Amino acid sequence: MDLSFSVEQEQFRQNARAWLEENIPENWGTPYFEELDSEEFGKFQRNWDKKVYEGGYAGIAWPKEYGGQGLTQVEQIIFNEEAGKLGAPAGINGLGKLLLGPTMQLFGTDEQKKRFLPPLLQGEEVWCQGFSEPNAGSDLASLRTKAVLDGDEWVIDGQKVWTSFAQYADYCFVLGRTSNEGQKHKGITFFLVPMNLPGITVRPLIKIDKGDEFCEVYFDNVRIPKENVLGGFNNGWKVAMTLLSFERGTLSLPRQVGFLKEFESLAKIAQEAKSHDGTPVSKNPYYRQRLSEIYAEIRILRYHGLKTISQLINDGKLGTEASLQKLFWSSMHSRMGELAIDLLGENAPIWNENAIGNGLAQEIYFTSRGETIYAGSSQIQKNIIAEMILGMPK
């Protein structure tokens, strides 16, 4: 694999970095940035999505006919890396741009692509994901949200949970059960649901850090047009697995940049935190070894990510190897979170303005717990790897 970039690609990197440096708000990502309440946060992130589009950096590898830039995944990688290095805002439409958009390009009708993709990229329509349910998380095929065809409309009833940014979303891509016959994963359909319809209730869930991006969403006799189906009737499982392959595989590269930035902060924490003898924790061989191992794994993640993107460029699709990516990065980040807390020692419970590292260690620790669950738990990924890659029996 050629890991070098062309002269034109390096010029694209310089241009992207210059644009980011000019447009990222002052003090963003630091304790000095103004604190935003939930509504202000939503507006800020939506405006950032619009700004990225206006700057020419949304949908970099998407076809121009859908509002994209018509470039390649390589340029998208470069922009993601530069955005990660500078700690740029994530925007609020990542689920739409990174997951639904590529999936719709594969499964959508011409009418759906023309209707939904341009406003998605422009930041005009924000999407959330309606997959998980209270009793159907890792075992997604057990979902019970049902959809019944009534004339020219689908009627949806059920509940979804862990629906990120649902309170800000204009649309939700929803998995609903449309048949109870045969294998349970074959009776699922993928729906495109406007969030302003009667019968939809959104309830934010407050996390330990007071964030409210996770939500419960209730559907009570919600009616949508018959044509708001992506990929065909009872074909939702195939569409969903394709979408999840993008979540599990293609996001490794932007994540590794963020992980590297976190690692640099942990190295500073190790210098600031003190051992019982008063010396910096960074002088302790045990912690130096653990820090070295995490750094090496972050670099390995980058090369795995490049390999995955190379396959996407050459083959136009991702397969079960995306589960390898997801298992690797979520497990690595979990160990990184444990190391972050261990570096603090007796100072670990202090999570306020006086905390060493401004509370980053605790944030990494708690965030990494959820990463081993969402987008397919580690146990599910191990099953997929065993059965689909290694050929082991069920």
C-alpha positions in Angstrom: 0.0 0.0 0.0 1.3 3.5 -0.9 1.0 5.6 2.2 2.3 8.8 0.7 0.1 11.6 -0.7 0.5 13.4 -4.0 1.5 17.0 -4.4 -2.1 17.9 -5.2 -3.3 16.1 -2.1 -0.8 17.9 0.1 -1.9 21.2 -1.3 -5.5 20.2 -0.5 -4.3 19.5 3.1 -2.7 22.9 3.4 -5.8 24.6 2.1 -8.1 22.6 4.4 -5.9 23.4 7.4 -5.9 27.1 6.6 -9.7 27.2 6.3 -10.1 25.4 9.6 -7.7 27.7 11.4 -9.6 30.7 10.1 -13.0 29.3 10.9 -12.8 27.4 14.1 -14.1 29.7 16.9 -11.6 31.2 19.2 -11.0 29.1 22.4 -13.1 26.2 21.0 -12.4 23.0 22.9 -10.9 24.9 25.9 -12.4 25.8 29.3 -12.4 29.4 28.0 -15.0 28.8 25.4 -18.4 30.1 26.4 -20.6 27.5 28.0 -23.7 26.7 25.8 -27.0 25.4 27.0 -28.7 22.5 25.1 -30.6 24.8 22.6 -27.5 27.0 22.0 -25.4 23.9 21.5 -27.8 22.6 18.8 -27.8 25.9 17.0 -24.0 26.2 17.2 -23.3 22.7 15.8 -25.9 23.1 13.0 -24.3 26.4 12.0 -20.9 24.7 11.9 -22.3 22.1 9.5 -23.5 24.9 7.2 -20.2 26.7 7.4 -18.3 23.5 6.4 -20.6 23.1 3.4 -20.2 26.7 2.4 -16.4 26.3 2.7 -16.5 23.4 0.2 -15.6 20.7 2.7 -18.9 18.8 3.1 -19.4 15.6 1.1 -15.8 15.8 -0.2 -16.1 12.3 -1.9 -19.8 12.6 -2.8 -20.9 13.1 -6.4 -21.4 16.8 -7.4 -25.0 16.1 -8.4 -25.9 15.6 -4.7 -24.0 18.7 -3.5 -20.7 17.0 -3.0 -17.2 18.0 -4.1 -16.7 15.0 -6.5 -13.2 14.3 -5.1 -12.0 11.0 -3.5 -11.9 9.3 -0.1 -8.3 10.4 0.1 -9.2 14.1 0.3 -11.9 13.2 2.8 -9.3 11.4 4.9 -7.0 14.4 4.7 -9.8 16.9 5.8 -10.8 14.6 8.7 -7.3 14.3 9.9 -6.7 18.1 9.9 -10.1 18.7 11.6 -9.1 16.2 14.3 -5.7 17.7 14.8 -7.2 21.1 15.4 -10.1 19.8 17.5 -12.7 21.3 15.1 -16.4 21.1 16.1 -18.0 17.8 15.1 -21.2 19.4 13.8 -24.5 17.8 14.6 -25.3 15.9 11.4 -22.6 13.2 11.5 -25.1 10.4 11.5 -26.6 11.8 8.3 -23.3 12.6 6.5 -21.2 9.7 7.6 -23.8 6.9 7.8 -27.1 7.6 6.0 -25.6 9.5 3.1 -23.3 6.8 1.8 -26.0 4.1 2.5 -28.6 6.1 0.5 -26.2 6.4 -2.4 -26.2 2.6 -2.5 -29.8 1.8 -1.9 -31.8 5.0 -2.5 -34.0 5.7 -5.5 -33.1 8.6 -7.8 -35.9 10.6 -6.3 -34.7 9.9 -2.7 -31.2 10.8 -3.5 -32.2 14.1 -5.1 -34.7 14.9 -2.3 -32.6 14.0 0.8 -28.9 14.2 0.0 -28.4 17.9 -0.9 -30.2 19.3 2.2 -28.4 16.8 4.3 -25.0 18.0 3.2 -26.0 21.7 3.4 -26.9 21.4 7.0 -30.6 22.2 6.3 -31.9 18.8 7.5 -30.4 17.0 10.5 -30.8 13.2 10.9 -30.8 10.9 13.9 -30.7 7.1 14.1 -33.7 5.0 15.3 -32.2 1.5 15.8 -31.7 0.5 19.4 -34.7 -0.3 21.7 -34.9 -1.0 25.4 -34.9 -4.8 24.7 -33.1 -4.8 21.3 -29.7 -3.3 21.5 -26.9 -5.8 20.7 -29.6 -8.2 19.5 -31.0 -5.6 17.0 -33.0 -8.2 15.1 -35.3 -8.5 18.2 -36.7 -5.0 17.7 -40.4 -4.6 18.3 -41.2 -1.2 16.8 -43.8 -2.2 14.2 -44.9 -0.7 11.0 -48.2 -1.6 9.3 -49.2 -0.5 5.8 -52.5 1.3 5.7 -53.4 2.4 2.2 -50.7 4.8 1.0 -49.2 5.2 4.5 -47.1 3.3 6.9 -48.3 3.5 10.6 -45.4 3.2 13.0 -45.7 2.3 16.8 -42.9 1.7 19.2 -39.9 3.1 21.1 -36.3 3.8 20.4 -33.5 4.7 22.8 -30.0 6.1 22.7 -31.1 8.2 19.8 -28.3 10.8 19.6 -29.4 14.4 19.0 -33.0 13.5 18.4 -34.1 16.7 20.0 -32.4 18.7 17.2 -33.2 16.3 14.3 -35.5 17.0 11.3 -35.6 13.3 10.2 -34.9 9.9 11.7 -33.9 6.7 9.9 -35.9 4.0 11.7 -35.9 0.2 11.6 -39.4 -1.2 12.0 -40.8 -4.7 12.0 -43.0 -5.3 9.0 -43.3 -9.1 9.2 -43.3 -11.8 11.9 -42.9 -14.7 9.6 -39.6 -16.6 9.1 -36.3 -15.4 10.5 -36.7 -12.3 12.6 -34.0 -10.3 10.8 -35.9 -10.8 7.5 -39.0 -9.0 8.6 -37.5 -5.6 9.1 -37.8 -2.4 6.9 -35.8 0.8 6.8 -37.9 3.9 7.1 -37.2 7.7 6.6 -39.3 9.5 9.2 -39.9 13.2 9.6 -39.5 14.2 13.3 -42.2 16.9 13.2 -45.1 14.4 12.7 -47.9 14.0 15.2 -47.3 11.1 17.6 -43.5 11.5 18.0 -42.2 12.3 21.5 -38.6 13.0 22.3 -37.2 12.7 25.8 -33.5 13.6 26.4 -31.6 11.3 28.8 -29.3 13.2 31.2 -25.8 11.6 31.5 -23.4 11.6 34.4 -21.6 14.6 32.9 -25.0 16.4 32.5 -24.9 16.0 28.7 -28.3 15.3 27.0 -27.4 14.2 23.5 -28.9 10.7 24.1 -32.7 10.5 23.8 -35.7 8.2 24.0 -38.1 8.5 21.0 -41.7 7.3 21.1 -43.8 6.6 18.0 -47.5 6.5 18.6 -49.6 5.9 15.5 -47.1 7.9 13.4 -48.0 8.0 9.7 -45.5 8.4 6.9 -45.8 8.2 3.1 -45.6 4.7 1.6 -42.5 5.7 -0.4 -40.5 6.6 2.6 -38.7 3.2 2.6 -35.0 2.9 1.8 -33.9 -0.4 0.1 -37.3 -2.1 -0.2 -39.9 -3.8 1.9 -38.5 -6.3 4.4 -34.9 -5.6 3.2 -34.1 -3.3 6.2 -31.6 -5.7 7.7 -29.3 -5.6 4.7 -29.5 -1.8 4.5 -28.8 -1.5 8.2 -25.8 -3.8 8.1 -24.4 -1.8 5.2 -24.9 1.4 7.2 -23.3 -0.1 10.3 -20.3 -1.2 8.3 -19.7 2.5 7.6 -20.0 3.3 11.3 -17.7 0.5 12.3 -15.1 0.8 9.6 -14.8 4.2 8.0 -14.8 6.3 11.2 -11.6 4.7 12.5 -9.4 7.3 10.7 -11.0 10.4 12.2 -11.2 8.7 15.5 -7.5 7.9 15.7 -6.7 11.6 15.2 -8.9 12.4 18.2 -7.3 9.6 20.2 -3.9 10.9 19.4 -4.9 14.4 20.6 -6.2 12.8 23.8 -3.0 10.9 24.2 -0.9 14.1 24.0 -3.1 15.5 26.8 -2.6 12.3 28.9 1.2 12.7 28.5 0.9 16.1 30.0 -1.3 14.8 32.8 1.3 12.2 33.6 3.9 15.0 34.0 1.6 17.0 36.2 0.3 14.2 38.4 2.5 13.1 41.3 3.4 9.6 42.6 3.4 9.0 46.4 7.1 9.9 46.5 6.4 13.3 44.9 7.9 12.5 41.5 5.9 13.0 38.3 3.9 9.9 37.3 5.6 10.2 33.9 8.9 9.0 35.5 7.3 5.7 36.6 8.4 2.9 34.2 5.1 1.1 34.6 3.1 4.0 33.4 5.6 4.9 30.7 5.2 1.4 29.3 1.4 1.7 29.3 1.5 5.0 27.6 3.9 3.6 25.0 1.5 0.7 24.3 -1.4 3.0 23.8 0.5 5.2 21.4 1.6 2.2 19.4 -2.0 1.0 19.1 -3.2 4.4 18.0 -0.7 4.4 15.2 -1.7 0.8 14.3 -5.3 2.0 14.2 -4.4 4.6 11.6 -2.8 2.0 9.3 -5.8 -0.3 9.7 -8.1 2.6 8.8 -6.1 3.4 5.7 -6.4 -0.3 4.7 -10.1 -0.2 5.2 -10.5 3.0 3.2 -8.3 1.5 0.5 -10.7 -1.4 0.2 -13.7 1.0 0.0 -12.0 2.9 -2.8 -11.1 -0.2 -4.8 -14.2 -2.4 -4.1 -16.8 0.2 -3.5 -18.0 -1.5 -0.3 -17.0 -2.7 3.1 -17.5 -6.2 4.6 -17.2 -8.0 7.9 -13.7 -6.7 8.4 -15.3 -3.5 9.7 -16.0 -5.5 12.8 -12.3 -5.9 13.3 -11.9 -2.1 13.2 -14.7 -1.5 15.6 -13.5 -4.1 18.1 -9.9 -2.8 18.0 -10.6 0.9 18.5 -13.2 0.5 21.1 -11.1 -1.9 23.1 -8.1 0.3 22.8 -9.9 3.4 23.9 -11.4 1.6 26.8 -7.8 0.7 28.0 -6.9 4.3 27.4 -9.7 5.4 29.7 -8.5 3.1 32.4 -5.0 4.4 32.1 -6.3 8.0 32.2 -7.9 7.3 35.6 -4.9 5.4 36.9 -2.6 8.3 36.1 -4.7 10.5 38.4 -4.5 8.1 41.3 -6.2 9.6 44.4 -7.1 12.7 42.3 -9.4 10.7 40.1 -12.7 11.6 41.9 -12.0 15.3 41.4 -14.0 16.2 38.3 -14.4 20.0 38.3 -12.5 23.1 37.4 -9.7 22.1 39.8 -9.2 18.7 38.2 -5.9 17.8 36.7 -6.3 18.1 33.0 -9.6 19.9 33.3 -11.5 16.6 33.7 -10.3 15.1 30.4 -9.2 11.8 32.0 -12.7 11.3 33.5 -14.3 12.2 30.2 -12.2 9.6 28.3 -13.0 7.0 30.9 -16.8 7.4 30.8 -17.0 7.9 27.0 -15.0 4.8 26.3 -17.4 2.6 28.4 -20.2 3.3 25.9 -18.0 2.8 22.9 -17.7 -0.9 23.6 -21.5 -1.1 23.4 -22.8 1.2 20.6 -22.4 0.3 16.9 -22.5 -3.3 18.0 -21.1 -4.5 21.4 -17.6 -6.1 21.6 -19.2 -9.5 22.2 -21.3 -9.1 19.0 -18.2 -8.1 17.0 -16.3 -11.1 18.3 -19.2 -13.4 17.1 -19.1 -11.8 13.7 -15.3 -12.1 13.4 -15.5 -15.8 14.5 -18.3 -16.8 12.2 -17.8 -14.6 9.1 -14.0 -14.1 9.0 -12.6 -17.2 10.8 -15.3 -19.6 9.6 -16.0 -20.9 13.1 -19.3 -22.6 13.8 -22.2 -20.8 15.5 
